[in-house]
Amino acid sequence: MKKKIFGVLSTAVLMFGLAACTANDDANSEPKGDKDSKTEKVLYLNNGQEPTSFDPPIGFDSVSWSALNNLMEGLTRLGKNNDPEAATAEKWDVSEDGKTYTFHIRKDAKWSNGDDVTAGDFVFAWKRLLDPNTGSPASFLGYFIEGGEAFNNGEGSADAVGVKALDDKTFEVKLTSPQAYFLNVIANPAFFPIDEKVAKDNPKWFAEADSFVGNGPFKLTKWDHDSRIVMEKNDKYWDADTVKLDKVDWAMIDDTNTEYQMFKTGKLDTSDVPADLSEQLFKDGSVKVEDQAGLYFYRFNVNMEPFNNEKVRKAFAMAIDQKKIVDYVTKNQEKPAYGFVSYGFNDANGKDFRETNGDLVKTDVDKAKELLAEGMKEEGWDKLPDVTLTYSTSDSHKKIAEALQGMLKENLGVDIKLQNVESSVFASDQKALKYQFSRSSFLADYGDPVNFLESFITGSSMNRTGWSNPEFDSLIKAAKNEKDENKRFEDLYQAEKVLFEGMPIVPLYFYNQVYLQNDKVSGIVRHPVGYIELKWADKK
């Protein structure tokens, strides 16, 4: 859920135009295939950097997902409207209690090497995801499978995990409770199948192009590490007739200005927006903007003074102006965040979650001053304890931190110190609750509001605030076990309200996807959960 956050954040950082290292010669060379452009459709994209891994349970981050999502496919696949659709499984049956799913795998579902995709391949892959020896950062996603959490924690066996091949093309899954979002979760790359025969013959099958075996719309044909990836249409894909592109050529450029120059000269078909050009490009109407299911926010450590006091936390939250942050600091047309669950999730009645639950925190300087005074009085403080705001090192985080520092000084008369820490240290120290007040980010792993809220249950490694509330825990537990969608959303709405009553966090803005795209390109689907879909892409 959150272990990919720093990979995702690197994408957000690129949107701010931060330069890292220069492009290599190969990536800057003229695109191969231009001579054949009339007959061969080649899409030129930038992956930013080397994928972490094309091993599905390991490549759980933004630099692996987009390519992997087009090389492989799960039982379901997110469609053009971002809802799960039949994919490798052509249909499924659900038991009356909602806890057992029986998937019927397509007879023409094949691996790129010609092998049949079987139910056994899913059993092998899903147990491997949960195997503690695999060390998958995505293993928690499988905890709703019967026996999954126990196996992953070393308290149960693989045999007790509720997945079974009833025959070569029938796959059964038993869940611990009904999960309305189950079909959405299993579209995540962590749940992709693995060709068991290939994996047992070569445990590193995923590491090179010549050994990689996938079952998606494209097949991996070239992988020059840290330089370039090429994938071509997979003729063995069950829905190959839908795929219009012949080839996708991915560069690895982690400098936005270089990426933009390559876009301008036709060497790339898409680009992020350089910060120094964003105002003009937005004005020209060149920039495309789409919502993304995630947000940038700050965490309070409720175990440290002064944030042990709820009123002080609320005072700080109300003294921050989210609108000014997006208008004058980030300047990428993000939506200010006044709740934690982002826009784009509909409840059982088709109403947007964020719009329905409303603004749970808003800028109110007078109320903030009042709450700060009350909180200090409750604690017996004549002077507010020193506050240090900590952020992971980057210019973008620094600018936001400085903006918050200024707002808190102007609106509350509070002087706070700023501290920047390298990302590798920041992540572990934040989990260990070593910071008073620190930046954070979240990008959804699957399309359901519970994924946002479950981070803050008591004892969760993703909580990172020290906050605990029995009512909140009970509501999340109830939502995860509720089959009635109306009741489930009632629990989720109330849970978010309880979270903001305690105010262990302060949201700043919801992420969006800001990009430039060649007018000749169409059909690329950018899923809010963070990866792109090329199955329907085309290029004139």
N, C-alpha and C positions, 0 to 999 in steps of 0.2 A: 504493500500500500504506500508506504512513505519512503521505502528504501531507494526508490528511484527519484526522489524529490530533487536531489542535487543534480542528477542528470537532466531533469526537466528544467531546473532553474538555469542550467547553463544555456538552454534554448532561450529562456526569457532574457538572460543576460545579453545574448546575441541580438535580441530585438532592440536593446538599448544601444547597440552599436559598439560594444567593447571589442577591441582588437586583442588577439592573443598572439598567435604566431603566423608567420607569412606562409603563403601557399607554396606547395612544392612545384617543381617544374612540370611534372606529369599532369597535375591538375590544371595547370595554366596553359597546357598545350591545346591546339585546336581540337575540337571534338572529332572523334573518329566517326565516320559514317555520313558526313555531310554530303559527300559525292552521291550517296545513295538515298538522300533524303526524299526524293520523289517516290521511291518504292518502299523504303524502309522507314517506319515510324519509330524514332528514337527520342526518348524523353531524357533531358539532362537535368539532374537534381544535385543538391548538395546535402550530404549527411552531417556536415559539421566536423565530425571526427571519426576515428576508428570505432566500430561497434564494440561494445564490451564483450558480447558473445552472441553467436547464433544458436546456442544451446537454449531451447525455449525457457526452461526454468531458471536459467542464469542471466540471460540477456533482458533483465527486468528494468529497463531504463529507456530514456528517449532516444539515445543514439543507436539502440539496437532494434527497437520496436517497429519503426516505419518500414525498414527493409524486411525484417523478419515477418511482418504481417502480410507481405506480398509474396513471400517465398513459401509460406505455410498457411494452413487453415485448420480451424478447430471444428467441433461438431456444429457450432453456429458461427455466424460471421455478422459483424455490424453492417447494416445496409446503408443506403444513401440517406435515410432519415435517422441514422444512428441507432436504430432498434435492431435487436438480434434477429437474424433470418436463418432459415435452413441452409446448411453449407455441406460439410462432409456427411452429416446426417441429413437424409432427405425428409425425415419425419420422426416424431417421438410420441410415446404414450406416457401419461402421468397417472399415478395411482390416485385413488379417491382421497387419501389423506395428504397428498401433495409431497410425499417424501421419497417416492421411488420413480425414477425416470428411466424409460427404456428407449434407447436411441437405435434407429434403423439406418445403418451406414449405406450409402449409395453403392450399388453393385459396380458402377464405373469409377468409383473413387480409387485413384492410383497414385503411387509414389512416382517421383520423376524418373526413377530407375526402372519403372514398369511393374514393380511389386503391387499387389493389392493392399489398400489401406484396410486394416482389420480392427475388430473390436479389441483384439489382444494388444495392438499397438497403443490404443488408448489406455488400457489397463497398465501396461508397462510404463507409459509416460506419466500418468497421474500418480502412480505409486512412487515413481522416481522424483516427482515434484515434492512429495511429502517425506521422502526418505531423508532423515537427518544427515546422512553421509553426503547427500547431494549439496547441502548447504544453500538451498535456494532462498533468495530474499523474498520470493513470492509464495512461500509455502503456506503462510497464514491464510491465503485465499482458499485453500482447500480444507479448511477446518470445518466447513459445513458438511463435509462428507463423513459419513459414519466411520468412526475409528481413525479419521485423518489427523486430528490434533494429538491424540495419544501416540500414534506412530511417530509423528514429527518430534514429539517431546521425549521420545525414548521410553515411553510407558506402555506402548502397545506394539503389535506386530504388523507386518505388511499384510499378512493373511486376513487380519481383522478389518482392513480398510474396505469400505463398502462399494467397491467397483468390481464388475465381473463381466467376462465375455460369455454370453449365453450361446453364441455360435460365432462364426467368423465375421458376420456382419451385424450382430446385435450386441449392444453394449448397455449394461445396466448400472445405474448409480443409485445408492441409497443415501439419503440425507438425514441429518440429525433432526431437522425440522423443516416445515415447508419454507421455501425461499422464493419469493416472487421475482427476485432479480437473478435467479440462478442461470437462466439462459443468457443473460447479459454478461455475467462473470466469466462464463466458460468460452466467450469469444476472445477473452484476453490471451495473448501469446503464451502465457505460462501454461495454458491448458492444451496447447497444440500436441498432436500425437507425435510419436517417434517410431520410425521403422525399426522394430525390435531386432530383426535379423541383422540389419546394418550396424546398429549400435553395439550389439554384442560382438560382432566381428571386428569393429573399429570404434573404441570408446571415444575417439576424437573425430568422429565423422563430421562434426559441425565446424571444424576449424579451418578448412580449406575448400575452395570452390570445386576441386575435382573429386572430393569425397562427400560433399554435402548432398543430402537427399531430402527433398521437400515434397509437399503435396498441394502447393498453392498455385496461383495464377501464373507465377514466374519461376524460373529455375536459375540457380546461381551458376554463372559460367566463367566469371573472372573475379578474383579478389587479390588485388595488390595491396597488402596491408599498409595502413596509414596513408593510402594514396587514392585508391579507386575500387569501386565495386561495379560489376556489370551483371545484370540479370536479363534473361530473354524469356519470351513467351513460352509457357510450359504446355506443349501440345497434349500432354497426358492428363492435364487438369480436366475434371469432369465438366466444367463450364467454359472450356477454352474458346468456344465460339463467341463468347461475350467480350473477351479480351481483345482490345484493338491495337495496343502497342506491340511492336516487335521487340523492343529493347528498352531498358532503363539503365542509364549510365550515371552512377553516383560519384561525385567528387567528395573530398574530405577537406573542406576549407573552413577554418574556425575564426576567420577574420571577416566581419561583415562588410567592410569597405571593399576588400578584394572580391568577395562574393558578388557585391553589387556591380563592380566593374565587369566581372565575367557575365553577369546578366545583361548589362548594357551592350556588350559586344557579341551577344548571342551564344556564349559558351555555356550558359545556364538558362533554364526555362523558368526558374523561380528564384526569388531572393528575399532575405530579410531586409528591413529598412534601416539604413545607417542613421544614427541619431542626429547627425549634423544636417541631414537632408530631409528628415521626417516632416517638418513643417511645410516645406515646399511640395513634397510628394503628396502629402495629404491634400494640400490646397489644389494641386493639379488633378486630383481624383485618380491618381495612379495606384493608390494603396488599397488592398482588399483587407477587410477586417471580419473575422469570425469569432464567435464566442469559444471559450475553452473552459472545461470543467475544473476549475481550480482557482486558488487565490493566494495573494501575498498578505501575510499577517504578522503580528507580533504576539509573543507569549509572555505572560507574567508568571514568575515563580511565586506561588502562594505560600511557600514555606520561608521566604525571605522578606524581611522588612524592607520597604513599607508595604509590600504587596500581599502581606498576610491579612491586610484589612481590605474587605470587599469594597468599601466606599472609596478608598484611595485608588483601587483598580478602576472603578467606574469613573472617577474624576479624570484620570489619565486618558481613558478611552474617549470621554466626551470632550476633552480638550484638543483632540486630534481632528483635523479637517481632511477627510478622505478626498473630497472634491478638489481641493487645492493640490493634493499629491498628484492626482492624475492629470490635472490641467497644467501644472507648472513644473513638475519634477519628471514624471515618466513620459508624459506627452505622447502616448500611443493610443489614445482614445479608449482606455480601459473604463469599465464601469466601477464607480466607487462601491465598496462593499460595506453594507450595514447589517450583514448577517454572515453566517459561515457557509451555508449551502448556496452554490452558485445558481444562476439562471439556467433554464433549459431542461429542468426535470419536472415532468407533469405528474400530478397525483391521480387518484382513481377517477376523478371527475374531469380530467383533462386540463386542470388549472396548474399554472406554473408554481412550483414550490416557493420560490423566492418572493414572487409577487403576492402569494397568498399569506405567507407568514410575515411579510412586511419588514420594516426597518426595526431592528432590535437594538441598535445603538446609533445615535446621531450626534453631531457636533452641537454642544450646548455649553458655552463658556460659563455663563452665570451658574448653571446647575453644577458644573464641574468644580467651580470655586467653592460652592456650598458643600458639596460632598467631600472635598479635600479637607475643609475645616472640620467637618463632623468626624471624619475618619481620624484625623490627628488628635482630636479631643478624646475620642474613644480610647486611643492608645496612650494618651498622656504625653504626646510629643509637642514640645514647644517649637521644635524645628524638625522638618521632615528628614528622615535618615537619607544619607547619600544614595543616589541612584546612578547605576552604570547601564547604559544601553549597549548591547553587544551585537555585532553583525559579522557575518563571514566576509572576508576580504574581497571587495570588488568595488569599482567606482559607482556602480548603480546603487548598491546597498548603502554605500557611504552617503550618496546624495539624499536618499530617503531618510537615513538616520539623522542627517543634519537638518532636514526639514522638520522631523519630529522634535528634535532638540529645540529648534526655534519656536515651534508652536507651543511647546510646554513652558518655555520661558515667557513667551508673550501672554499666553492665556492663563497660566497658573502661577507665574513668578517662580517657577522651579528650575534650578540649574541642574542639568544632568550631564554626566560624563559619557563620552563615546569610546568604545573599544572595538577594534577589529581583530579578528582571529582567523587563521587559515582554515579553509573548509574541512580538512581532514580532522583537525582538532575540534573545531566548532561542533560538528555533529555529535561526537561522543560526549563532549562536555555538556552540551545542551540536554542530552538524554540523562546524564548524571545529575541534572538540576544544579549546575554550577553557576548559572547566570540568573541575574535578577529579572532582566527585561531584555528579550532577544528576538531577532527577526526569524521568520520561518516562511514556509510555503507548502502548498498542498496541490496535487493534481490527482484527480479521481482515477482509480484503477478500473472502475466499472460504473455504468450509468445508473446509479441509484443514490438518493440522499443519505442512506444509512452509511455508505462508505465514507462520507464526510464526517459524520457525527460519532461513529464508533471509535475514533481515535481517542476520545476523551473519557472513556470508561475507566473506572478505578484500576490502577495497576498496569494499564496498557503501556507498552514501551514507546508508543507514539504519543502519549499524553504530554509528557515533557513540561508539565506545569505544577505538578504536585496536587492539583485540584481533584477532589473526590466528592461525589454527590450520589447518595443511594437512590434518590428518585430518578436521576438521569440514568444510572445503571439499569434500573428496573425498566424504564421506558425503552431503552435500546434492546434489552433482552426480549421484551415483549414484542417489539417490532420485528425482531429476527425470527420469532416463532409464530407470528400472526399470519394466518392464511387470508383473512378478509382484508382487502386492499384499503378500504375506507378506514378501518380501524388502525391498520398499520401506519397510514399516513397521519392519523390523529396522534399516534404515539410519537412519530418523528417530529411533527410540528411542535408538540409540547416539549420534547427533548431539547430542541434547539433553543426554545425560550428559557428553559432551565439553565442551559449552558450560559446564556447571556445574563441571566440573573446573577450568576456567580462571577461572570466576567473574568475568566482566567486568560482570555485572549482579547485582542483588538484587531479586527479585520481592516485592511487598507483598500485593496482593490481586487476585482476578479480578473484573472488572466484573459487575454484574447490572443488570437493568432493574426499577426500583422505581416503581410507579405506582398510581394510584387509577382506578377505572373505573365508570361508570354501570352499575348492575345490569341495565338494559334493553338493554345492548349486548353482543353476542357475536360470536365468529368473527374477531376481529382477531388476526392472526398476527404476532408480534414475532420476526423472524428474529435469531438470535444475531449475525449479521454487521452488524446495525445499522440495518436499515430495516423498516418495517411493511408488512403486506400487508392490503389491504382488499377483495380480490376475494371473500372468503367472509364478510365482516362483515355483521352484521344489527343492527337496532334495533327493539325492540317498540314 
